[in-house]
Amino acid sequence: MTILEEVTNDYDRVDALVHMLVDRATGGACDEADFIELRSYLVGHPELSPFLPRWYAGKRSTNQFWQFIKNKYSTYAERREFLWNEFEPLLQHCEVGVATPSEGDISEALKTLDSESLERAWKKTLFRLPEDAEGAITIARTLVESVCKHILDDMGVEYNEKNTDLPALYRLVAKEFNLAPEQHNEQVFKQILGGCASVVGGLGAVRNRLGDAHGEGRNRVRPSKRHARLATNLGGTMALYLIETYNAQKT
């Protein structure tokens, strides 16, 4: 019986893999065939692969993994913490399910910008969503801001790094992509593009009102999970739209 037959759900498969990697990283041994089988399954899974740590796909054997981890951290404790933190978004995904309808598409689109920080921000948003609504709202807003800055940097468009707020950043990107409402005459396009601008502005406002970016007073309003899910869906969708528009214009 193979490892994939012994464990019957994806959460247990990922959990088995992490324990396997921890054993190898802390002086123990693990079954090479099981490692290869689990790696092949996860890397080839369209819903799970976006949540894998970026470094994992390139480790095709336990020896390659060992060379990576021994040079990254010198102590067993650091290696254990690193591995559990790296795989936590995937474990969370397996446990609670899909956080947003476009989750996989957003993860893949972020990879095209070749930015670990953007991928990490999206994973953090999904990770915080079930238990930390305020944190998820804050990072959803940060994701859109970071996407705007990455695109503007790639296009050589200057902006004020310290003082430019999210709506202003979005207006700069929209102008470059011909997505500003005033750049169109058709009412339907003006309405849709105006709605996109309103969504971005709303993300900034809801972050200020319900996120965890500011200190708390006695009468602070706390968001519910549905508020966080709405912010996550809106932030992810706007990030996806901007990235796909950018990639389409590049080609």
C-alpha atoms as one frame of an Amber mdcrd trajectory, in Angstrom:
protein
   0.000   0.000   0.000   1.345   3.440  -0.974   1.374   6.540   1.211  -1.448
   8.072  -0.838  -3.578   5.010  -0.131  -2.741   4.973   3.578  -3.877   8.590
   4.130  -7.306   9.254   2.700  -7.640  13.051   2.714  -5.484  15.997   1.677
  -5.052  17.403   5.167  -3.540  14.141   6.385  -1.328  13.950   3.301   0.115
  17.393   3.906   0.451  16.679   7.615   2.318  13.447   6.833   4.638  15.312
   4.483   5.492  17.992   7.048   6.256  15.368   9.683   8.432  13.630   7.114
  10.340  16.824   6.359  10.713  17.655  10.042  12.164  14.198  10.683  14.667
  14.650   7.871  15.536  18.187   8.979  16.230  17.123  12.560  18.628  14.244
  12.006  16.150  11.506  11.246  15.294   9.609   8.084  12.214   9.402   5.890
  11.033   7.083   3.162  12.247   8.368  -0.200   9.418   6.723  -2.136   6.789
   8.302   0.137   8.424  11.715  -0.222   8.461  11.476  -4.026   4.874  10.245
  -4.178   3.542  13.015  -1.945   5.574  15.650  -3.757   4.265  14.531  -7.152
   0.679  14.564  -5.876   0.865  18.031  -4.318   2.840  19.744  -7.077   0.435
  18.387  -9.683  -2.753  19.251  -7.773  -4.335  22.418  -9.270  -6.073  23.459
  -6.029  -3.248  22.645  -3.616  -0.111  23.615  -5.525  -0.701  27.412  -5.237
  -0.373  27.069  -1.456   2.900  25.175  -1.475   5.999  27.038  -0.292   7.830
  28.511  -3.238  11.016  26.525  -2.574   9.291  23.156  -2.274   8.648  22.320
  -5.937  12.370  22.344  -6.723  13.211  19.763  -4.057  12.813  16.483  -5.937
  14.528  14.278  -3.370  15.114  14.191   0.359  18.800  14.891  -0.243  17.985
  18.083  -2.130  15.698  19.107   0.724  18.420  18.340   3.267  20.951  20.519
   1.453  18.390  23.340   1.456  17.327  23.157   5.100  20.750  22.583   6.656
  22.085  25.728   5.003  19.028  27.798   5.875  18.889  27.146   9.639  21.456
  25.701  12.005  19.200  24.537  14.849  16.499  21.894  14.941  14.033  24.285
  16.608  14.388  26.850  13.826  13.879  24.170  11.184  10.721  22.833  12.847
   9.208  26.307  13.182  10.113  27.218   9.605   8.524  24.089   8.122   5.263
  24.306  10.072   4.920  28.012   9.243   5.632  27.402   5.560   2.997  24.684
   5.225   0.381  26.251   7.523  -1.500  28.044   4.683  -1.852  24.737   2.823
  -2.957  22.904   5.976  -5.452  25.688   6.665  -6.787  25.454   3.129  -7.253
  21.693   3.424  -9.021  22.128   6.749 -11.438  24.985   6.011 -11.797  24.782
   2.231 -11.864  27.462  -0.426 -11.885  31.022   0.925 -12.795  32.753  -2.322
 -14.075  31.486  -5.708 -11.008  32.790  -7.578  -8.473  31.621  -4.983  -6.401
  29.468  -7.342  -6.524  32.009 -10.172  -5.308  34.777  -7.858  -2.450  32.646
  -6.553  -1.304  31.825 -10.080  -1.613  35.437 -11.245   0.523  36.691  -8.356
   3.295  34.328  -9.410   3.553  36.121 -12.756   4.794  39.238 -10.948   7.632
  37.130  -9.503   7.260  38.524  -5.993   7.467  36.348  -2.914   6.062  39.199
  -0.806   2.851  39.322  -2.863   2.376  35.560  -2.706   3.026  35.655   1.025
   0.487  38.466   1.513  -2.223  36.482  -0.277  -1.461  33.344   1.730  -1.566
  35.409   4.924  -4.981  36.758   3.955  -6.377  33.257   3.463  -4.684  32.003
   6.614  -6.101  34.786   8.796  -9.612  34.681   7.366 -11.085  31.882   9.539
  -9.957  33.251  12.918  -8.641  36.808  12.452 -11.147  38.912  10.520  -9.383
  42.206  11.319  -6.019  40.891  10.114  -7.522  39.479   6.915  -9.119  42.852
   6.085  -5.829  44.666   6.635  -3.811  42.310   4.432  -6.476  42.272   1.688
  -6.061  46.027   1.387  -2.256  45.704   1.540  -2.350  43.154  -1.284  -4.031
  45.588  -3.688  -1.624  48.357  -2.694   1.395  46.106  -3.278   0.099  44.961
  -6.672  -0.362  48.594  -7.733   3.180  49.471  -6.627   4.732  46.451  -8.351
   2.990  47.323 -11.609   3.951  51.007 -11.400   7.561  50.053 -10.603   7.704
  47.685 -13.585   6.265  50.372 -15.858   8.619  53.058 -14.577   5.796  55.267
 -13.309   6.801  57.447 -10.365   4.680  57.753  -7.238   5.145  59.011  -3.711
   6.271  55.927  -1.789   5.449  57.328   1.649   2.370  59.502   1.239   0.359
  58.182  -1.707  -2.818  56.459  -0.469  -4.443  53.412  -2.084  -7.066  55.242
  -4.198  -4.332  57.530  -5.585  -2.131  54.536  -6.443  -5.043  52.848  -8.176
  -5.807  55.985 -10.196  -2.216  55.986 -11.475  -2.484  52.350 -12.566  -5.956
  52.867 -14.046  -4.725  55.821 -16.091  -1.863  53.758 -17.542  -4.256  50.926
 -18.445  -7.026  53.172 -19.795  -9.287  52.012 -16.963 -10.218  55.413 -15.567
 -13.945  56.211 -16.023 -13.168  59.625 -17.529 -11.188  57.918 -20.326 -14.382
  56.375 -21.743 -17.557  57.718 -23.307 -19.806  54.661 -23.045 -21.909  54.945
 -19.900 -21.727  51.236 -19.132 -17.914  51.305 -19.096 -17.852  54.480 -17.043
 -20.189  52.823 -14.534 -18.215  49.562 -14.273 -14.821  51.245 -14.044 -16.178
  53.738 -11.541 -17.355  50.776  -9.487 -13.842  49.320  -9.524 -12.447  52.590
  -8.216 -15.118  52.624  -5.507 -14.191  49.074  -4.463 -10.555  50.067  -4.054
 -11.497  53.146  -2.094 -13.817  51.046   0.050 -11.031  48.597   0.867  -8.940
  51.443   2.235 -11.865  52.773   4.249 -12.892  49.421   5.703  -9.283  48.699
   6.641  -9.175  51.976   8.584 -12.526  51.236  10.217 -12.389  47.473  10.848
  -8.816  46.326  10.246  -6.013  45.902  12.763  -3.676  48.588  11.393  -4.533
  51.141  14.108  -4.792  51.193  17.883  -8.061  50.248  19.516 -10.381  52.400
  21.587 -12.977  51.226  24.088 -15.818  51.271  21.566 -14.042  49.689  18.628
 -16.332  47.959  16.112 -15.173  44.422  15.413 -15.785  42.852  11.996 -17.405
  39.470  11.546 -16.094  36.702   9.312 -18.494  37.741   6.527 -16.949  41.235
   6.478 -13.483  39.722   6.201 -14.578  37.340   3.444 -16.082  40.255   1.495
 -12.857  42.268   1.820 -10.767  39.235   0.843 -12.897  38.496  -2.224 -12.875
  42.141  -3.324  -9.149  42.607  -2.732  -8.219  39.373  -4.463 -10.504  40.048
  -7.427  -9.126  43.563  -7.951  -5.546  42.277  -7.687  -6.341  39.570 -10.254
  -7.970  42.083 -12.614  -4.993  44.447 -12.488  -2.418  41.691 -12.977  -4.289
  40.122 -15.890  -4.712  43.540 -17.500  -1.015  44.240 -17.046   0.017  40.882
 -18.512  -2.382  41.323 -21.456  -0.947  44.754 -22.267   2.618  43.437 -22.059
   1.868  40.848 -24.726
